Amino acid sequence: MIRRILTSRESILFYVFLAMFAAFSAFTDGFLDWFSLFERTRYWVVPGMIAVPMTFIIATAGIDLSVGSIVALCGIVLGLLYQDAQWPLWAAACAAVVAGVLARAFNGGVSSYLNIPPLVVTLATMALFRGLAMGLSKARSFSDLPEGFRWLSQGDAFSIPAGEAGPVFFPAPLFALIVTVVAGWLLMRRSWVGRFTECIGENEVAARFAAIDARRLKLALYTACGLVCGVGALFNTALYATAKADAATGMELDVIACVVIGGTRISGGQGSVIGSLLGLLIIGILKYGLEMAGVRSHNVVIFVGGLLIVTAVFNEWMASTGGRSRRGERA
Amino acid sequence: MNKRNISRLIVVGMLLALGGVACGPAKQPAPDASSGAKAPAQESLKIGVMPKLIGIPFFKATEVGAKKAGKELGVAVDFDGPVTNDVTLQAQMLETWIAKKYDAIAIAPNAPDAISPVLEKARKRGIKVITWDADALPDARDYFVNQCTAPSVAKAMMDVMAEGVGPDAKYLILTGSLTAANQNIWMDEMEKYRQAKYPNMTNLSETPKASEEDQALATQVTTDCLKAYSDLDGMFAITSVALPGAAEGLRKAGAAERVFLTGLATPNAMRDYVKDGTVKRFVLWNPVDLGYLAVHAAVGLLRGELEPGATAFSAGRLGEVEVAGDQIVLGDPIIFDKDNIDQFDF
């Protein structure tokens, strides 16, 4: 049992993370600065949160390319209602979340009930929602947001005294990430949702014969993803103190990269929420460490691409050799 | 099980190697940063300069100037930015730069509002912040290095037109989009300057022609204007995309003798049109000097040479530059023509 946990895919990812962390700490001046490390984690919260529902979606052999556009659209809804329509902030925030749910339900509805592959639907809505955000905002940005709202992403939950270097602050938004990941893990590993999700990804026809309502479950997953995108949009807007139509451009790719590095199979059938979190940490630490080391940004992109290829090969190879006990090795 | 464990070890090894490779270049910048700066023992200033994006000619030119200033002043200058003009990437990179404890950061922000929280954080950590090329919110930076004031750009373009056509020119203006902020300010200033200095000049269309930062559209609109306005004798194309587009339209129509075209663009985009005489003279500020001045301002601020309330500041080979409140002004734009265009590569 212990051995199984120690050699699980998640554990291996954790070792990789530790090894990278140790290597950067040893060789890069200024890397091991807890204050800065925690500050940097603020930028990982939104992609990390969205990576959780994305893990489920990819585990059903689906994909969602529209998450970045939905985050932007929700931010614009918030900005328009709060600043132009003078709604109270909480109402505008709720409306933004609802917008995310509706946008995503539309995606999910089209793909599962009209039977169009999610790749095609979300590729289309990626452009559609981004265009909608541009059109609604007329390319303006909304930035006159109250301090209390900015606290969501820029505030500190508590401080940890760390001697001479001054206190280390624990960023408030990390709680949102932790809650999302724990909820995702419980659903994936401790409830029927995860089992059915992987079942659909493995073989949807078989799943249907096993009396699983695949369409409804998928629609529910896509809608939940919209909910997380809507909440993520609040954090994203707070982080940059600005809602604008080109926010979160390319976020879908960051999110998918985390999920894939985390060991969720892109062809479906297996998903790991903890893996996605580790994927997020690995990409984040790699980028941060390379930047600290003074590697120029176009080279950083090359390293991240290299990491993705190595992981993709590793995952395929794990799946082919480890088929015997794949079900058993979940952490 | 055993075989699998071994193979997993191999993969972990591979990833470790990747991590190791990642750390390889880590050691290089360290001597780089210290050798240049640590010569005077008491001062080893480190300046980070961030453009809107890397890999385009305009910002490559600013890098040349920034590095030159660093060498002159004996400070280490790191020049890096995101690969796309994305403000979120700039913010994350700045987060790293704060951790790297730069003494000053000079940045050309992609979006003033969104970059400001992280700049405020940098200032709280004692880092001096200069903005250049574009500004952030005033609270988020110490000084803004402004490439040109709007009146000086407007004046340079109107003067070029007056010299090219005469003080009674009938002209049109080709802009980017009708909502482009910089362009609208410049057009207001052009009109003010026209009323004061060239009252006999006429703007044939009060609403400017829009080219939406699309070169092909600029060509099309120019061709149409040449047909529609028979008494047209001058045109301004006031974005770096519109001017080469308009020049192409003029060249195709063979109308370079009838209509005098000028505006704002980079020399590399205009070289052919200047060489073949389609465009005689055009205007732009010098990006090399812009990067140079940004670094000078950062170092001046750190060394106490640039103090609040100053009205002038000595910036190396640029001499005395004007300081207006919290803005440092690069000065008058350059006028490019056949004789000087080959001295510039951006």
Interface residues (C-beta under 8 A of the other chain):
Chain A: T7 I12 Y15 V16 A19 M20 A23 F24 A26 F27 T28 D29 G30 D33 F35 S36 L37 E39 R40 Y43 A139 S141 S143 R150 Q154 L239 Y240 A241 T242 K244 D246 A247 A248 T249 G250 L286 K287 Y288 G289 L290 E291 M292 A293 G294 V295 R296 S297 H298 N299 V301 F303 G306 L307 V310 F314 W317 T321 G322
Chain B: R4 N5 S7 R8 V11 V12 M14 L15 L16 L18 G19 G20 V21 A22 C23 P25 A26 K27 Q28 P29 A30 D32 A33 I54 G55 D78 D80 G81 P82 V83 T84 D86 V87 T88 L89 A91 Q92 M93 E95 T96 I98 A99 K100 K101 A111 D113 A114 S116 P117 K121 T179
